[in-house]
Amino acid sequence: MVLLSLNTLQLRGENILTLGEAISRSRTVSLDAAVALNELQTAYWQYRSYRASLLPEITFKGTIPSYRKLYSTYMNEQGEYSFVSNHFMQLTGQVSVTQTIWPTGGTLGLTTSIDYLRQFSGDPYNRFMSIPVALTLTQPIFGVNQTRWDRKIEPAKYQEAKAAFLSASEDVAISAIKKYFSLLMNRENLSIAMQNLENATQLYNVAVEKRNMGQISKNDLLQMELNLLDAKSAVTDCESSVRASSFQLLTFLDMEDSENIVPEVPELLPNIEIPFNIAYEKALSNNKFAHNQLRRQLEADYEVAIAKGKRLGINLYAQVGFTGSSHTFDGSYRNLKDNQMMEIGFEIPILDWGKRRGQVKVAESNREVTSTLLRQEAQTFRQDLYVLVERYNNQRQQLEVAARADTISARRYATNVETYLTGRISTLDLNDSRAQKDEARRTFINELYLFWLYYYQIRSLTLWDFSRNTSIDSDIDAIIHAAKK
């Protein structure tokens, strides 16, 4: 295979940049990588919040103090109203432990509290009321079990987010490949343009001598001069393109704009054939697409469950415990009395003109739409992956053909230059061979670009490194903790 030599383009202070180095740097310093990491952090803390909601929660709340000095209305036994003064201070404190009941979706709470009242008006006195322990149960009946659905949906969302981060990391690599090959192609075009300018200058000088000897026509001389002018213009355009693409790559990699980098033509991977069935299996196991489909199906089922739960609402509230009251703190914890409460509230629609039934039907219809869309997306995903794998498996052969054509066209042009100098071929034949040489070189670089592009696109979809036969995985917790520092 013919590889491009850029030694003629290297100036003092230029640094060779390999494709692997560009990809590695892009994963850590590019803005695209930062966006992917921020999205992962958001999903991570959402998942952490969900996990924390499943654990017991201990809270302390109180009022220290509540002071009142006011007048309020008072009605005596005869039904007469008057205003009475009320001057007091109150302190309250409560510690509670609550736990969500996973199987039922209810809440179980254990509470202890103390209230202190200091009356200032009339005969001043102190009063304490304690609730040493109270057990509270809140349970919706026939309603949707929020906890049960969260335990299905939230893990699926987090798995989707982790897979999305890994895919985004591969997409960052794809962006790096595009910018890297853009610079490589522009430098190749500049190399071609400089070589063509050198050849055009030499051929023009020879043409001038031949014209002076009467061996070529005025038209051929003018054609050589036009070729020289075109070659000079091409060099100027290519230099501008090199500077622009270099700036884009340096910005993407967060490198100094003044740094001169020279991309190196990458070698090919080992001869790796990727079977479609293996790629599809890895994609279904690892890609965010599979987790996304699971999450959306669960959310559609959840909406149906919510709509059905609204048809009949019954809530149970029960509390048992002890309470005590006294003028002293210690006394409020003696001679405790039962403190019990139970409440069952319900809401049964008598006539809603089919509103709730309609809500269920809408939710069920949306679920069917979602299921159909998911099947359609799965089919499209499978087809796209198949086409991509086929393109990659065929790309090596395409690249070998392009490399051979590049070699042949370069040799042919070199031969034609020598032949032209002896006057055995025309200017048109020489220009045609030069154009074929340039196009063959550009085709080779483009085919090499497609080879790497297809490979990393497959990596992004499958999250599998086929060159090492290992999964593309990261320690998500370590990444999150490293980002916090």
C-alpha positions as CSV (number, residue, x, y, z in Angstrom):
1,M,0.0,0.0,0.0
2,V,1.3,3.5,-0.9
3,L,1.3,5.8,2.1
4,L,1.6,9.5,1.9
5,S,4.9,11.1,2.9
6,L,4.5,14.5,4.4
7,N,8.2,15.2,5.0
8,T,8.2,17.9,2.4
9,L,5.4,19.7,4.2
10,Q,7.0,19.6,7.7
11,L,8.4,22.8,9.0
12,R,10.4,23.4,12.1
13,G,8.2,23.2,15.2
14,E,5.6,20.9,13.6
15,N,4.4,17.9,15.5
16,I,3.3,14.5,14.2
17,L,-0.2,13.7,15.4
18,T,-1.5,10.1,15.0
19,L,-5.1,9.2,14.7
20,G,-5.0,7.3,17.9
21,E,-3.6,10.3,19.8
22,A,-6.4,12.5,18.3
23,I,-9.1,10.1,19.4
24,S,-7.7,9.6,22.9
25,R,-7.4,13.3,23.5
26,S,-10.8,14.1,22.1
27,R,-12.4,11.7,24.6
28,T,-11.1,13.7,27.6
29,V,-10.8,17.4,26.6
30,S,-13.3,18.1,23.8
31,L,-16.5,20.0,24.6
32,D,-18.5,17.1,23.1
33,A,-16.9,14.9,25.7
34,A,-17.7,17.4,28.5
35,V,-21.4,17.5,27.4
36,A,-21.6,13.7,27.5
37,L,-20.0,13.7,30.9
38,N,-22.5,16.3,32.2
39,E,-25.4,14.3,30.9
40,L,-24.0,11.2,32.6
41,Q,-23.7,13.1,35.9
42,T,-27.3,14.3,35.8
43,A,-28.5,10.7,35.2
44,Y,-26.2,9.4,37.9
45,W,-27.6,11.7,40.6
46,Q,-31.2,11.1,39.5
47,Y,-30.5,7.4,40.0
48,R,-28.9,8.1,43.3
49,S,-31.9,10.1,44.4
50,Y,-34.2,7.2,43.4
51,R,-32.1,4.7,45.3
52,A,-32.1,7.0,48.4
53,S,-35.9,7.2,48.2
54,L,-36.2,3.5,48.8
55,L,-34.3,3.7,52.1
56,P,-35.6,4.8,55.5
57,E,-35.6,8.6,55.9
58,I,-35.0,10.2,59.3
59,T,-36.2,13.8,59.7
60,F,-36.3,16.3,62.6
61,K,-38.6,19.2,62.6
62,G,-39.6,21.7,65.2
63,T,-40.7,25.2,66.1
64,I,-38.3,27.0,68.5
65,P,-40.2,29.0,69.5
66,S,-43.7,30.1,68.4
67,Y,-44.6,33.3,70.3
68,R,-48.2,34.8,70.3
69,K,-49.7,37.7,72.0
70,L,-53.1,38.5,70.4
71,Y,-56.9,38.8,70.9
72,S,-59.3,36.2,69.5
73,T,-63.1,35.8,69.6
74,Y,-64.7,33.7,72.3
75,M,-68.4,32.5,72.5
76,N,-69.7,31.6,76.0
77,E,-72.5,29.2,76.8
78,Q,-75.1,31.8,76.2
79,G,-73.9,32.3,72.7
80,E,-72.4,35.7,73.5
81,Y,-69.2,36.7,71.8
82,S,-66.3,38.6,73.4
83,F,-62.6,39.1,72.8
84,V,-60.1,37.4,75.1
85,S,-56.4,37.9,75.4
86,N,-54.1,35.0,74.6
87,H,-50.5,35.3,75.4
88,F,-48.3,32.2,75.1
89,M,-45.2,30.6,73.8
90,Q,-44.9,27.2,72.3
91,L,-42.0,24.9,71.4
92,T,-42.4,21.7,69.4
93,G,-40.0,19.0,68.3
94,Q,-40.5,15.8,66.3
95,V,-38.3,13.0,65.1
96,S,-39.7,10.6,62.5
97,V,-38.5,7.6,60.5
98,T,-40.4,6.8,57.3
99,Q,-40.0,3.9,55.0
100,T,-41.7,3.2,51.7
101,I,-43.3,-0.3,51.6
102,W,-42.0,-1.6,48.2
103,P,-44.6,-4.3,47.6
104,T,-47.7,-2.1,48.3
105,G,-46.5,1.4,47.6
106,G,-47.6,2.6,51.1
107,T,-45.6,4.5,53.7
108,L,-44.8,3.3,57.3
109,G,-43.7,5.9,59.8
110,L,-42.4,5.9,63.4
111,T,-42.6,9.2,65.2
112,T,-41.7,10.6,68.6
113,S,-42.5,14.2,69.6
114,I,-42.7,16.7,72.5
115,D,-44.7,19.9,72.7
116,Y,-44.1,22.6,75.3
117,L,-46.6,25.4,76.0
118,R,-46.0,28.4,78.3
119,Q,-49.1,30.4,79.1
120,F,-48.3,34.1,80.1
121,S,-51.8,35.5,80.5
122,G,-54.0,34.8,83.5
123,D,-52.4,32.4,85.9
124,P,-49.1,31.5,84.1
125,Y,-48.4,27.8,83.8
126,N,-46.3,25.3,81.8
127,R,-47.7,22.4,79.9
128,F,-45.9,19.4,78.3
129,M,-47.5,16.9,75.9
130,S,-45.4,13.9,74.7
131,I,-45.9,11.2,72.1
132,P,-43.2,8.8,73.0
133,V,-44.0,6.6,70.0
134,A,-46.5,6.6,67.2
135,L,-46.7,4.2,64.3
136,T,-48.4,5.5,61.2
137,L,-49.5,3.7,58.0
138,T,-50.5,5.4,54.8
139,Q,-51.7,3.0,52.1
140,P,-53.4,3.7,48.8
141,I,-55.7,0.9,47.8
142,F,-56.5,0.1,44.1
143,G,-54.2,2.9,43.1
144,V,-51.0,2.7,41.1
145,N,-48.0,1.5,43.1
146,Q,-45.5,4.3,42.3
147,T,-42.6,2.5,44.0
148,R,-43.2,-0.7,42.0
149,W,-43.0,1.1,38.7
150,D,-40.0,3.2,39.8
151,R,-38.1,0.1,40.5
152,K,-38.6,-1.0,36.9
153,I,-38.3,2.3,35.1
154,E,-35.4,4.1,37.0
155,P,-32.8,1.3,36.6
156,A,-33.7,1.1,32.9
157,K,-33.2,4.9,32.6
158,Y,-29.8,4.7,34.3
159,Q,-28.7,1.8,32.1
160,E,-29.8,3.8,29.1
161,A,-27.8,6.8,30.3
162,K,-24.6,4.8,30.9
163,A,-24.9,3.2,27.4
164,A,-25.6,6.7,26.0
165,F,-22.4,8.0,27.6
166,L,-20.3,5.2,26.1
167,S,-21.9,5.7,22.7
168,A,-21.3,9.5,23.0
169,S,-17.7,8.7,23.7
170,E,-17.5,6.8,20.5
171,D,-19.3,9.6,18.7
172,V,-16.7,12.0,20.0
173,A,-14.1,9.7,18.4
174,I,-16.0,9.8,15.2
175,S,-16.0,13.6,15.2
176,A,-12.2,13.5,15.8
177,I,-11.8,11.1,12.9
178,K,-13.8,13.4,10.6
179,K,-11.7,16.5,11.6
180,Y,-8.5,14.5,11.5
181,F,-9.1,13.2,7.9
182,S,-10.3,16.6,6.8
183,L,-6.9,18.0,7.7
184,L,-5.2,15.0,6.3
185,M,-7.1,15.4,3.0
186,N,-6.4,19.1,2.8
187,R,-2.7,18.6,3.5
188,E,-2.7,15.9,0.8
189,N,-4.3,18.3,-1.6
190,L,-1.6,20.9,-0.7
191,S,1.1,18.3,-1.3
192,I,-0.5,17.5,-4.7
193,A,-0.8,21.2,-5.5
194,M,2.8,21.9,-4.6
195,Q,4.0,18.9,-6.6
196,N,1.9,20.0,-9.6
197,L,3.3,23.5,-9.3
198,E,6.8,22.2,-9.3
199,N,6.0,20.1,-12.4
200,A,4.1,22.9,-14.1
201,T,7.0,25.3,-13.5
202,Q,9.5,22.8,-15.0
203,L,7.2,22.0,-18.0
204,Y,6.6,25.7,-18.7
205,N,10.4,26.4,-18.7
206,V,10.9,23.5,-21.1
207,A,8.0,24.7,-23.3
208,V,9.6,28.2,-23.5
209,E,12.8,26.6,-24.7
210,K,10.9,24.4,-27.2
211,R,8.9,27.4,-28.5
212,N,12.1,29.3,-29.0
213,M,13.4,26.4,-31.1
214,G,10.1,26.2,-33.0
215,Q,9.3,22.7,-31.7
216,I,5.8,23.5,-30.2
217,S,3.1,25.8,-31.2
218,K,2.2,29.1,-29.5
219,N,-1.1,27.5,-28.3
220,D,0.9,24.7,-26.5
221,L,3.0,27.3,-24.8
222,L,0.0,29.3,-23.6
223,Q,-1.5,26.1,-22.3
224,M,1.6,25.4,-20.3
225,E,1.4,28.9,-18.9
226,L,-2.3,28.5,-17.9
227,N,-1.4,25.2,-16.2
228,L,1.3,27.1,-14.2
229,L,-1.2,29.8,-13.2
230,D,-3.8,27.2,-12.2
231,A,-1.1,25.4,-10.1
232,K,-0.2,28.6,-8.3
233,S,-3.9,29.3,-7.5
234,A,-4.4,25.8,-6.3
235,V,-1.5,26.0,-3.9
236,T,-3.0,29.2,-2.4
237,D,-6.4,27.7,-2.0
238,C,-5.0,24.5,-0.4
239,E,-2.9,26.5,2.0
240,S,-6.0,28.3,3.2
241,S,-7.9,25.0,3.6
242,V,-5.1,23.5,5.6
243,R,-5.1,26.4,8.0
244,A,-8.9,26.3,8.4
245,S,-9.0,22.5,9.0
246,S,-6.0,22.6,11.3
247,F,-7.7,25.3,13.4
248,Q,-10.9,23.2,13.6
249,L,-9.0,20.2,14.8
250,L,-6.9,22.1,17.3
251,T,-10.0,23.8,18.7
252,F,-11.8,20.4,19.0
253,L,-8.8,18.9,20.8
254,D,-8.3,22.0,23.0
255,M,-4.8,22.6,21.8
256,E,-3.0,25.9,21.2
257,D,-4.1,27.5,17.9
258,S,-0.5,28.4,17.1
259,E,0.6,24.8,17.3
260,N,1.6,23.2,14.0
261,I,0.4,19.6,13.7
262,V,0.9,17.1,10.9
263,P,-1.6,14.2,10.7
264,E,-0.1,10.9,9.9
265,V,-1.7,8.5,7.5
266,P,-3.1,5.7,9.8
267,E,-2.4,2.1,9.3
268,L,-5.2,-0.3,8.9
269,L,-6.6,-2.5,11.6
270,P,-5.8,-6.2,11.4
271,N,-8.0,-8.0,8.9
272,I,-11.1,-8.2,11.0
273,E,-14.3,-9.5,9.5
274,I,-17.4,-8.5,11.5
275,P,-20.3,-11.0,11.2
276,F,-23.6,-9.2,11.3
277,N,-25.2,-11.6,13.7
278,I,-22.5,-11.0,16.2
279,A,-22.7,-7.2,15.8
280,Y,-26.5,-7.3,16.1
281,E,-26.2,-9.4,19.3
282,K,-23.8,-7.0,20.9
283,A,-25.9,-4.0,19.9
284,L,-29.0,-5.5,21.5
285,S,-27.0,-6.2,24.7
286,N,-25.1,-3.0,25.0
287,N,-26.5,-0.1,22.9
288,K,-28.7,2.6,24.5
289,F,-31.3,1.8,21.9
290,A,-32.3,-1.5,23.6
291,H,-32.5,0.2,27.0
292,N,-34.4,3.1,25.5
293,Q,-37.0,0.7,24.0
294,L,-37.4,-1.0,27.4
295,R,-37.8,2.3,29.2
296,R,-40.3,3.7,26.8
297,Q,-42.4,0.5,26.9
298,L,-42.4,0.5,30.7
299,E,-43.4,4.2,30.7
300,A,-46.3,3.5,28.4
301,D,-47.5,0.6,30.6
302,Y,-47.1,2.9,33.6
303,E,-49.4,5.5,32.1
304,V,-52.1,2.8,31.5
305,A,-51.7,1.8,35.2
306,I,-52.2,5.4,36.3
307,A,-55.3,5.8,34.2
308,K,-56.8,2.6,35.6
309,G,-55.9,3.5,39.1
310,K,-57.9,6.7,38.8
311,R,-61.2,4.9,38.3
312,L,-61.5,4.0,42.0
313,G,-59.6,5.7,44.7
314,I,-59.4,4.4,48.3
315,N,-56.8,5.6,50.8
316,L,-56.1,4.1,54.2
317,Y,-54.6,6.1,57.1
318,A,-54.0,4.5,60.5
319,Q,-52.0,5.6,63.5
320,V,-51.4,3.9,66.9
321,G,-49.3,5.1,69.7
322,F,-49.2,6.6,73.2
323,T,-49.5,10.1,74.5
324,G,-49.0,11.9,77.8
325,S,-49.6,15.3,79.2
326,S,-48.4,17.1,82.4
327,H,-47.2,20.4,83.8
328,T,-43.6,18.9,83.9
329,F,-41.4,17.3,81.3
330,D,-41.0,14.1,83.2
331,G,-44.7,13.9,84.0
332,S,-45.6,14.0,80.3
333,Y,-43.9,10.6,79.9
334,R,-45.9,8.9,82.8
335,N,-49.4,7.6,82.8
336,L,-49.4,7.3,79.1
337,K,-52.7,6.9,77.2
338,D,-53.6,5.2,73.9
339,N,-53.5,7.4,70.9
340,Q,-55.2,5.8,67.9
341,M,-56.5,7.0,64.6
342,M,-57.8,5.3,61.5
343,E,-59.2,6.9,58.4
344,I,-60.4,5.4,55.2
345,G,-61.1,7.8,52.4
346,F,-62.6,6.9,49.1
347,E,-63.6,8.5,45.8
348,I,-66.1,6.6,43.6
349,P,-67.3,8.2,40.4
350,I,-71.1,8.1,40.2
351,L,-71.4,9.8,36.8
352,D,-68.4,11.1,34.9
353,W,-69.8,10.6,31.4
354,G,-67.1,8.1,30.5
355,K,-64.2,10.5,31.3
356,R,-62.2,7.9,33.3
357,R,-62.9,5.1,30.9
358,G,-61.8,7.5,28.1
359,Q,-58.6,8.2,29.9
360,V,-57.9,4.5,30.1
361,K,-58.6,4.1,26.4
362,V,-56.3,7.0,25.5
363,A,-53.5,5.5,27.6
364,E,-54.0,2.1,26.0
365,S,-54.0,3.6,22.6
366,N,-50.8,5.5,23.3
367,R,-49.3,2.3,24.5
368,E,-50.2,0.6,21.2
369,V,-48.7,3.5,19.3
370,T,-45.5,3.3,21.3
371,S,-45.3,-0.5,20.8
372,T,-45.7,0.0,17.0
373,L,-43.1,2.7,16.9
374,L,-40.7,0.6,18.9
375,R,-41.1,-2.3,16.5
376,Q,-40.6,0.1,13.6
377,E,-37.5,1.6,15.2
378,A,-36.1,-1.8,15.9
379,Q,-36.5,-2.9,12.3
380,T,-34.8,0.3,11.1
381,F,-32.0,-0.1,13.6
382,R,-31.4,-3.6,12.4
383,Q,-31.4,-2.6,8.8
384,D,-29.0,0.3,9.3
385,L,-26.6,-1.9,11.3
386,Y,-26.7,-4.5,8.5
387,V,-25.9,-1.9,5.9
388,L,-23.1,-0.5,8.0
389,V,-21.5,-3.9,8.7
390,E,-21.7,-4.7,5.0
391,R,-20.0,-1.5,4.1
392,Y,-17.2,-2.0,6.6
393,N,-16.6,-5.6,5.5
394,N,-16.4,-4.5,1.8
395,Q,-14.3,-1.4,2.6
396,R,-11.0,-3.2,2.9
397,Q,-11.3,-4.5,-0.6
398,Q,-12.3,-1.0,-1.8
399,L,-9.3,0.4,0.0
400,E,-6.9,-2.1,-1.6
401,V,-8.3,-1.2,-5.1
402,A,-7.9,2.5,-4.3
403,A,-4.3,1.9,-3.1
404,R,-3.4,0.0,-6.3
405,A,-5.0,2.7,-8.5
406,D,-3.0,5.3,-6.6
407,T,0.2,3.5,-7.2
408,I,-0.5,2.9,-10.9
409,S,-1.6,6.5,-11.6
410,A,1.4,7.9,-9.9
411,R,3.8,5.8,-11.9
412,R,1.9,6.5,-15.1
413,Y,2.1,10.3,-14.5
414,A,5.8,10.1,-13.8
415,T,6.3,8.2,-17.1
416,N,4.1,10.6,-19.0
417,V,6.2,13.6,-17.7
418,E,9.3,12.0,-19.1
419,T,7.6,11.1,-22.3
420,Y,6.2,14.7,-22.7
421,L,9.7,16.1,-22.3
422,T,10.8,14.0,-25.4
423,G,7.8,15.2,-27.3
424,R,6.0,11.9,-27.8
425,I,2.7,12.8,-26.1
426,S,0.5,15.9,-26.2
427,T,-0.2,18.4,-23.4
428,L,-3.8,17.1,-23.2
429,D,-2.6,13.6,-22.5
430,L,-0.2,14.9,-19.8
431,N,-3.0,16.9,-18.1
432,D,-5.3,13.9,-18.2
433,S,-2.7,11.7,-16.5
434,R,-2.1,14.3,-13.9
435,A,-5.8,14.7,-13.1
436,Q,-6.1,10.9,-12.8
437,K,-3.1,10.8,-10.4
438,D,-4.6,13.5,-8.2
439,E,-8.0,11.9,-8.2
440,A,-6.6,8.5,-7.4
441,R,-4.7,9.9,-4.4
442,R,-7.8,11.7,-3.1
443,T,-9.9,8.5,-3.5
444,F,-7.3,6.5,-1.6
445,I,-7.4,8.9,1.4
446,N,-11.2,9.1,1.2
447,E,-11.5,5.3,1.2
448,L,-9.1,5.1,4.2
449,Y,-11.3,7.7,6.0
450,L,-14.5,5.6,5.3
451,F,-12.7,2.5,6.7
452,W,-12.1,4.1,10.0
453,L,-15.5,5.9,10.0
454,Y,-17.4,2.7,9.5
455,Y,-15.4,0.9,12.1
456,Y,-16.1,3.5,14.8
457,Q,-19.7,3.8,13.8
458,I,-20.0,0.0,14.5
459,R,-18.2,0.5,17.8
460,S,-20.7,3.2,18.7
461,L,-23.7,1.0,18.0
462,T,-22.4,-2.2,19.5
463,L,-20.2,-0.8,22.3
464,W,-17.8,-3.7,21.4
465,D,-14.1,-3.5,20.5
466,F,-13.8,-6.1,17.7
467,S,-10.1,-5.6,17.4
468,R,-9.6,-6.8,21.0
469,N,-12.9,-8.8,21.2
470,T,-13.8,-7.0,24.4
471,S,-16.7,-4.8,25.5
472,I,-16.3,-1.0,25.5
473,D,-16.9,-0.3,29.2
474,S,-15.9,2.2,31.8
475,D,-16.1,2.4,35.5
476,I,-18.9,4.9,35.6
477,D,-18.7,5.5,39.4
478,A,-14.9,6.3,39.0
479,I,-15.7,8.7,36.2
480,I,-18.3,10.5,38.2
481,H,-16.1,10.8,41.3
482,A,-13.2,12.0,39.2
483,A,-15.4,14.6,37.6
484,K,-16.4,15.9,41.0
485,K,-12.9,16.7,42.1
